[in-house]
Each structure stands twice: as C-alpha cells, then as structure tokens.
Amino acid sequence: MTRYQARLEAAKRRGQKQADDFNALHPVGTPVMAYPLTRPGVNEHFFKELDTVTRTPAWILGDGSPVVSVEGYAGGIHLSHVDVKQVAS
C-alpha cells in the first residue's frame, strides 16, 4: 500500500466514524441549520443559511468527507457545516 492509499484509508475511517456517530444521535428528519457553501463569517459572498431538516443518514464521499443531505438543497453538505438545532421539550 502506498502512502497516499494509507492516508486515504485513514481519512475514510475517520469520516465513517463521524458519519456513524452523527447517525447514532440524529435520525433522518432532525432539525438543523446548514451552511452549504461556507460557515458564517468566512466568506459572505458565498454564505447561505438553511433552516431545514436532514433527509438522509450521513455517509462519506470517496475522499472520506462525511456529508448529509438536507431538505431544500441538492447534494451532501459536510457535517462541519451542519449544526443540529436544539428542540425544546
């Protein structure tokens, strides 16, 4: 195995753990605030905020990035750009 392959496999393991942890705590339909392009304060030209819910379980991309789909946006959003909303009980 090359060094590149080893790094890729490690990234996939980390990403899969993040996706699995997210899925264990947050089922499909969980209310979230999602930032598809960039988080607040990083680049206001690309900033978009979605008050939405998850529509799929989280999964990983080929490079190991953990993503989830939300209502109102096509494609996956990196988990680092998704904030779970606290629901009042």
N, CA, C and O atoms as a GROMACS GRO file, in nm:
protein
  356
    1MET      N    1   0.084  -0.117   0.000
    1MET     CA    2   0.000   0.000   0.000
    1MET      C    3   0.089   0.124   0.000
    1MET      O    4   0.184   0.134   0.077
    2THR      N    5   0.055   0.217  -0.088
    2THR     CA    6   0.133   0.341  -0.094
    2THR      C    7   0.095   0.433   0.022
    2THR      O    8  -0.004   0.411   0.091
    3ARG      N    9   0.176   0.536   0.041
    3ARG     CA   10   0.147   0.633   0.146
    3ARG      C   11   0.014   0.705   0.119
    3ARG      O   12  -0.063   0.731   0.210
    4TYR      N   13  -0.010   0.736  -0.009
    4TYR     CA   14  -0.137   0.801  -0.047
    4TYR      C   15  -0.255   0.711  -0.011
    4TYR      O   16  -0.353   0.758   0.048
    5GLN      N   17  -0.246   0.584  -0.046
    5GLN     CA   18  -0.356   0.491  -0.016
    5GLN      C   19  -0.378   0.478   0.135
    5GLN      O   20  -0.492   0.471   0.181
    6ALA      N   21  -0.270   0.476   0.211
    6ALA     CA   22  -0.281   0.466   0.356
    6ALA      C   23  -0.350   0.590   0.414
    6ALA      O   24  -0.435   0.579   0.501
    7ARG      N   25  -0.312   0.710   0.364
    7ARG     CA   26  -0.376   0.834   0.411
    7ARG      C   27  -0.524   0.836   0.373
    7ARG      O   28  -0.609   0.879   0.452
    8LEU      N   29  -0.555   0.790   0.252
    8LEU     CA   30  -0.694   0.787   0.207
    8LEU      C   31  -0.777   0.692   0.291
    8LEU      O   32  -0.889   0.725   0.330
    9GLU      N   33  -0.725   0.576   0.320
    9GLU     CA   34  -0.797   0.478   0.404
    9GLU      C   35  -0.818   0.532   0.545
    9GLU      O   36  -0.924   0.511   0.605
   10ALA      N   37  -0.718   0.602   0.598
   10ALA     CA   38  -0.731   0.662   0.731
   10ALA      C   39  -0.839   0.770   0.729
   10ALA      O   40  -0.919   0.780   0.822
   11ALA      N   41  -0.841   0.853   0.624
   11ALA     CA   42  -0.943   0.957   0.611
   11ALA      C   43  -1.082   0.896   0.601
   11ALA      O   44  -1.177   0.948   0.658
   12LYS      N   45  -1.093   0.786   0.529
   12LYS     CA   46  -1.223   0.719   0.516
   12LYS      C   47  -1.269   0.662   0.650
   12LYS      O   48  -1.388   0.668   0.683
   13ARG      N   49  -1.177   0.607   0.728
   13ARG     CA   50  -1.214   0.555   0.860
   13ARG      C   51  -1.262   0.668   0.952
   13ARG      O   52  -1.362   0.654   1.021
   14ARG      N   53  -1.188   0.780   0.951
   14ARG     CA   54  -1.228   0.895   1.034
   14ARG      C   55  -1.364   0.948   0.990
   14ARG      O   56  -1.451   0.974   1.073
   15GLY      N   57  -1.382   0.964   0.860
   15GLY     CA   58  -1.508   1.015   0.808
   15GLY      C   59  -1.624   0.922   0.838
   15GLY      O   60  -1.733   0.967   0.873
   16GLN      N   61  -1.601   0.791   0.825
   16GLN     CA   62  -1.708   0.694   0.853
   16GLN      C   63  -1.745   0.698   1.000
   16GLN      O   64  -1.863   0.685   1.034
   17LYS      N   65  -1.647   0.715   1.088
   17LYS     CA   66  -1.678   0.725   1.231
   17LYS      C   67  -1.761   0.848   1.259
   17LYS      O   68  -1.858   0.842   1.335
   18GLN      N   69  -1.725   0.961   1.197
   18GLN     CA   70  -1.804   1.084   1.215
   18GLN      C   71  -1.947   1.064   1.165
   18GLN      O   72  -2.042   1.104   1.232
   19ALA      N   73  -1.963   1.002   1.049
   19ALA     CA   74  -2.096   0.977   0.994
   19ALA      C   75  -2.174   0.882   1.084
   19ALA      O   76  -2.292   0.906   1.111
   20ASP      N   77  -2.110   0.776   1.130
   20ASP     CA   78  -2.177   0.680   1.219
   20ASP      C   79  -2.220   0.746   1.350
   20ASP      O   80  -2.330   0.722   1.399
   21ASP      N   81  -2.132   0.828   1.407
   21ASP     CA   82  -2.165   0.899   1.532
   21ASP      C   83  -2.282   0.994   1.511
   21ASP      O   84  -2.373   1.000   1.594
   22PHE      N   85  -2.281   1.067   1.401
   22PHE     CA   86  -2.390   1.159   1.370
   22PHE      C   87  -2.521   1.080   1.356
   22PHE      O   88  -2.623   1.119   1.413
   23ASN      N   89  -2.518   0.971   1.281
   23ASN     CA   90  -2.639   0.892   1.258
   23ASN      C   91  -2.692   0.830   1.387
   23ASN      O   92  -2.813   0.817   1.404
   24ALA      N   93  -2.604   0.793   1.477
   24ALA     CA   94  -2.647   0.732   1.604
   24ALA      C   95  -2.724   0.833   1.690
   24ALA      O   96  -2.813   0.795   1.766
   25LEU      N   97  -2.690   0.960   1.677
   25LEU     CA   98  -2.754   1.064   1.759
   25LEU      C   99  -2.867   1.137   1.690
   25LEU      O  100  -2.956   1.191   1.755
   26HIS      N  101  -2.864   1.140   1.557
   26HIS     CA  102  -2.956   1.226   1.482
   26HIS      C  103  -3.021   1.149   1.366
   26HIS      O  104  -2.960   1.132   1.261
   27PRO      N  105  -3.145   1.102   1.386
   27PRO     CA  106  -3.214   1.030   1.279
   27PRO      C  107  -3.255   1.123   1.164
   27PRO      O  108  -3.252   1.246   1.180
   28VAL      N  109  -3.292   1.066   1.052
   28VAL     CA  110  -3.345   1.144   0.940
   28VAL      C  111  -3.463   1.226   0.992
   28VAL      O  112  -3.547   1.175   1.066
   29GLY      N  113  -3.469   1.353   0.951
   29GLY     CA  114  -3.574   1.443   0.998
   29GLY      C  115  -3.530   1.533   1.111
   29GLY      O  116  -3.609   1.613   1.161
   30THR      N  117  -3.405   1.522   1.153
   30THR     CA  118  -3.352   1.606   1.260
   30THR      C  119  -3.344   1.752   1.214
   30THR      O  120  -3.289   1.778   1.106
   31PRO      N  121  -3.397   1.846   1.292
   31PRO     CA  122  -3.385   1.988   1.256
   31PRO      C  123  -3.239   2.034   1.264
   31PRO      O  124  -3.169   2.006   1.362
   32VAL      N  125  -3.194   2.104   1.160
   32VAL     CA  126  -3.056   2.152   1.154
   32VAL      C  127  -3.052   2.291   1.092
   32VAL      O  128  -3.146   2.333   1.024
   33MET      N  129  -2.943   2.361   1.116
   33MET     CA  130  -2.908   2.481   1.044
   33MET      C  131  -2.788   2.440   0.959
   33MET      O  132  -2.685   2.398   1.011
   34ALA      N  133  -2.803   2.451   0.828
   34ALA     CA  134  -2.699   2.405   0.736
   34ALA      C  135  -2.640   2.522   0.658
   34ALA      O  136  -2.710   2.617   0.623
   35TYR      N  137  -2.512   2.513   0.633
   35TYR     CA  138  -2.438   2.615   0.560
   35TYR      C  139  -2.368   2.546   0.443
   35TYR      O  140  -2.253   2.504   0.456
   36PRO      N  141  -2.437   2.533   0.328
   36PRO     CA  142  -2.385   2.452   0.218
   36PRO      C  143  -2.250   2.497   0.162
   36PRO      O  144  -2.168   2.414   0.125
   37LEU      N  145  -2.226   2.627   0.156
   37LEU     CA  146  -2.105   2.675   0.091
   37LEU      C  147  -1.995   2.712   0.188
   37LEU      O  148  -1.880   2.672   0.170
   38THR      N  149  -2.028   2.787   0.290
   38THR     CA  150  -1.930   2.828   0.390
   38THR      C  151  -2.001   2.864   0.519
   38THR      O  152  -2.119   2.901   0.517
   39ARG      N  153  -1.933   2.854   0.628
   39ARG     CA  154  -1.992   2.889   0.758
   39ARG      C  155  -1.998   3.041   0.772
   39ARG      O  156  -1.926   3.112   0.701
   40PRO      N  157  -2.081   3.091   0.863
   40PRO     CA  158  -2.091   3.236   0.883
   40PRO      C  159  -1.957   3.300   0.916
   40PRO      O  160  -1.876   3.245   0.992
   41GLY      N  161  -1.934   3.417   0.857
   41GLY     CA  162  -1.814   3.493   0.887
   41GLY      C  163  -1.692   3.453   0.807
   41GLY      O  164  -1.587   3.516   0.821
   42VAL      N  165  -1.701   3.351   0.723
   42VAL     CA  166  -1.584   3.307   0.647
   42VAL      C  167  -1.575   3.380   0.514
   42VAL      O  168  -1.472   3.440   0.483
   43ASN      N  169  -1.680   3.376   0.434
   43ASN     CA  170  -1.683   3.444   0.305
   43ASN      C  171  -1.828   3.481   0.276
   43ASN      O  172  -1.905   3.398   0.228
   44GLU      N  173  -1.865   3.604   0.305
   44GLU     CA  174  -2.005   3.646   0.295
   44GLU      C  175  -2.060   3.638   0.153
   44GLU      O  176  -2.181   3.632   0.136
   45HIS      N  177  -1.974   3.638   0.050
   45HIS     CA  178  -2.023   3.626  -0.088
   45HIS      C  179  -2.079   3.487  -0.116
   45HIS      O  180  -2.165   3.471  -0.202
   46PHE      N  181  -2.031   3.388  -0.043
   46PHE     CA  182  -2.076   3.251  -0.065
   46PHE      C  183  -2.162   3.199   0.050
   46PHE      O  184  -2.194   3.080   0.054
   47PHE      N  185  -2.198   3.286   0.143
   47PHE     CA  186  -2.272   3.244   0.260
   47PHE      C  187  -2.418   3.219   0.226
   47PHE      O  188  -2.483   3.302   0.162
   48LYS      N  189  -2.468   3.105   0.269
   48LYS     CA  190  -2.609   3.071   0.257
   48LYS      C  191  -2.644   2.989   0.380
   48LYS      O  192  -2.571   2.899   0.419
   49GLU      N  193  -2.758   3.022   0.441
   49GLU     CA  194  -2.801   2.954   0.562
   49GLU      C  195  -2.935   2.887   0.535
   49GLU      O  196  -3.027   2.949   0.482
   50LEU      N  197  -2.945   2.759   0.571
   50LEU     CA  198  -3.069   2.685   0.552
   50LEU      C  199  -3.122   2.635   0.685
   50LEU      O  200  -3.054   2.558   0.754
   51ASP      N  201  -3.241   2.677   0.723
   51ASP     CA  202  -3.310   2.628   0.841
   51ASP      C  203  -3.395   2.512   0.790
   51ASP      O  204  -3.499   2.534   0.728
   52THR      N  205  -3.353   2.389   0.816
   52THR     CA  206  -3.410   2.274   0.748
   52THR      C  207  -3.404   2.149   0.834
   52THR      O  208  -3.383   2.157   0.955
   53VAL      N  209  -3.423   2.032   0.773
   53VAL     CA  210  -3.411   1.903   0.840
   53VAL      C  211  -3.329   1.808   0.754
   53VAL      O  212  -3.322   1.825   0.632
   54THR      N  213  -3.268   1.709   0.817
   54THR     CA  214  -3.193   1.611   0.739
   54THR      C  215  -3.290   1.523   0.660
   54THR      O  216  -3.401   1.495   0.707
   55ARG      N  217  -3.248   1.481   0.542
   55ARG     CA  218  -3.335   1.393   0.462
   55ARG      C  219  -3.271   1.259   0.432
   55ARG      O  220  -3.334   1.172   0.370
   56THR      N  221  -3.146   1.241   0.475
   56THR     CA  222  -3.079   1.112   0.460
   56THR      C  223  -2.991   1.089   0.582
   56THR      O  224  -2.961   1.183   0.655
   57PRO      N  225  -2.949   0.965   0.604
   57PRO     CA  226  -2.841   0.944   0.701
   57PRO      C  227  -2.712   1.004   0.644
   57PRO      O  228  -2.700   1.022   0.523
   58ALA      N  229  -2.617   1.033   0.730
   58ALA     CA  230  -2.486   1.081   0.685
   58ALA      C  231  -2.411   0.965   0.620
   58ALA      O  232  -2.433   0.849   0.654
   59TRP      N  233  -2.322   0.998   0.526
   59TRP     CA  234  -2.237   0.900   0.458
   59TRP      C  235  -2.105   0.967   0.425
   59TRP      O  236  -2.088   1.086   0.451
   60ILE      N  237  -2.012   0.892   0.368
   60ILE     CA  238  -1.884   0.953   0.332
   60ILE      C  239  -1.868   0.956   0.180
   60ILE      O  240  -1.920   0.871   0.108
   61LEU      N  241  -1.795   1.057   0.136
   61LEU     CA  242  -1.757   1.068  -0.005
   61LEU      C  243  -1.632   0.984  -0.028
   61LEU      O  244  -1.575   0.928   0.066
   62GLY      N  245  -1.589   0.977  -0.151
   62GLY     CA  246  -1.471   0.897  -0.186
   62GLY      C  247  -1.344   0.939  -0.116
   62GLY      O  248  -1.253   0.858  -0.099
   63ASP      N  249  -1.336   1.066  -0.076
   63ASP     CA  250  -1.216   1.113  -0.006
   63ASP      C  251  -1.229   1.102   0.145
   63ASP      O  252  -1.139   1.142   0.219
   64GLY      N  253  -1.344   1.047   0.192
   64GLY     CA  254  -1.365   1.029   0.335
   64GLY      C  255  -1.442   1.141   0.401
   64GLY      O  256  -1.467   1.135   0.522
   65SER      N  257  -1.481   1.244   0.326
   65SER     CA  258  -1.556   1.356   0.384
   65SER      C  259  -1.696   1.310   0.426
   65SER      O  260  -1.768   1.253   0.345
   66PRO      N  261  -1.734   1.334   0.553
   66PRO     CA  262  -1.869   1.296   0.596
   66PRO      C  263  -1.970   1.404   0.558
   66PRO      O  264  -1.950   1.521   0.587
   67VAL      N  265  -2.079   1.363   0.494
   67VAL     CA  266  -2.180   1.456   0.447
   67VAL      C  267  -2.320   1.404   0.480
   67VAL      O  268  -2.338   1.287   0.511
   68VAL      N  269  -2.418   1.495   0.472
   68VAL     CA  270  -2.558   1.459   0.492
   68VAL      C  271  -2.641   1.543   0.396
   68VAL      O  272  -2.603   1.656   0.363
   69SER      N  273  -2.754   1.490   0.350
   69SER     CA  274  -2.846   1.567   0.266
   69SER      C  275  -2.953   1.630   0.354
   69SER      O  276  -2.996   1.572   0.453
   70VAL      N  277  -2.995   1.751   0.315
   70VAL     CA  278  -3.100   1.822   0.388
   70VAL      C  279  -3.208   1.864   0.290
   70VAL      O  280  -3.184   1.876   0.170
   71GLU      N  281  -3.328   1.886   0.342
   71GLU     CA  282  -3.438   1.936   0.260
   71GLU      C  283  -3.400   2.074   0.206
   71GLU      O  284  -3.345   2.157   0.278
   72GLY      N  285  -3.429   2.097   0.078
   72GLY     CA  286  -3.405   2.227   0.017
   72GLY      C  287  -3.269   2.247  -0.044
   72GLY      O  288  -3.236   2.357  -0.088
   73TYR      N  289  -3.188   2.141  -0.048
   73TYR     CA  290  -3.055   2.153  -0.108
   73TYR      C  291  -3.019   2.021  -0.176
   73TYR      O  292  -3.033   1.914  -0.116
   74ALA      N  293  -2.974   2.029  -0.300
   74ALA     CA  294  -2.934   1.909  -0.374
   74ALA      C  295  -2.791   1.873  -0.339
   74ALA      O  296  -2.702   1.959  -0.344
   75GLY      N  297  -2.767   1.748  -0.304
   75GLY     CA  298  -2.633   1.703  -0.273
   75GLY      C  299  -2.606   1.700  -0.124
   75GLY      O  300  -2.693   1.732  -0.043
   76GLY      N  301  -2.486   1.660  -0.089
   76GLY     CA  302  -2.449   1.648   0.051
   76GLY      C  303  -2.381   1.773   0.103
   76GLY      O  304  -2.313   1.843   0.028
   77ILE      N  305  -2.399   1.799   0.231
   77ILE     CA  306  -2.333   1.910   0.298
   77ILE      C  307  -2.241   1.850   0.404
   77ILE      O  308  -2.282   1.766   0.484
   78HIS      N  309  -2.116   1.895   0.405
   78HIS     CA  310  -2.018   1.843   0.500
   78HIS      C  311  -2.070   1.860   0.642
   78HIS      O  312  -2.129   1.964   0.675
   79LEU      N  313  -2.050   1.760   0.726
   79LEU     CA  314  -2.100   1.766   0.863
   79LEU      C  315  -2.046   1.885   0.942
   79LEU      O  316  -2.110   1.931   1.036
   80SER      N  317  -1.929   1.935   0.905
   80SER     CA  318  -1.876   2.053   0.974
   80SER      C  319  -1.955   2.179   0.941
   80SER      O  320  -1.936   2.283   1.004
   81HIS      N  321  -2.045   2.171   0.842
   81HIS     CA  322  -2.129   2.283   0.801
   81HIS      C  323  -2.275   2.259   0.839
   81HIS      O  324  -2.365   2.322   0.783
   82VAL      N  325  -2.298   2.170   0.935
   82VAL     CA  326  -2.434   2.139   0.980
   82VAL      C  327  -2.437   2.150   1.132
   82VAL      O  328  -2.360   2.084   1.202
   83ASP      N  329  -2.526   2.235   1.181
   83ASP     CA  330  -2.545   2.250   1.325
   83ASP      C  331  -2.682   2.193   1.361
   83ASP      O  332  -2.783   2.236   1.306
   84VAL      N  333  -2.685   2.097   1.451
   84VAL     CA  334  -2.811   2.038   1.496
   84VAL      C  335  -2.880   2.141   1.585
   84VAL      O  336  -2.818   2.199   1.675
   85LYS      N  337  -3.007   2.164   1.557
   85LYS     CA  338  -3.085   2.259   1.637
   85LYS      C  339  -3.138   2.190   1.761
   85LYS      O  340  -3.181   2.075   1.757
   86GLN      N  341  -3.134   2.263   1.871
   86GLN     CA  342  -3.188   2.211   1.997
   86GLN      C  343  -3.340   2.225   1.993
   86GLN      O  344  -3.393   2.334   1.968
   87VAL      N  345  -3.410   2.116   2.017
   87VAL     CA  346  -3.555   2.116   2.017
   87VAL      C  347  -3.603   2.127   2.160
   87VAL      O  348  -3.562   2.049   2.246
   88ALA      N  349  -3.689   2.223   2.186
   88ALA     CA  350  -3.744   2.239   2.321
   88ALA      C  351  -3.834   2.121   2.354
   88ALA      O  352  -3.915   2.080   2.271
   89SER      N  353  -3.820   2.068   2.474
   89SER     CA  354  -3.903   1.953   2.512
   89SER      C  355  -4.003   1.988   2.620
   89SER      O  356  -4.080   1.902   2.663
   0.00000   0.00000   0.00000
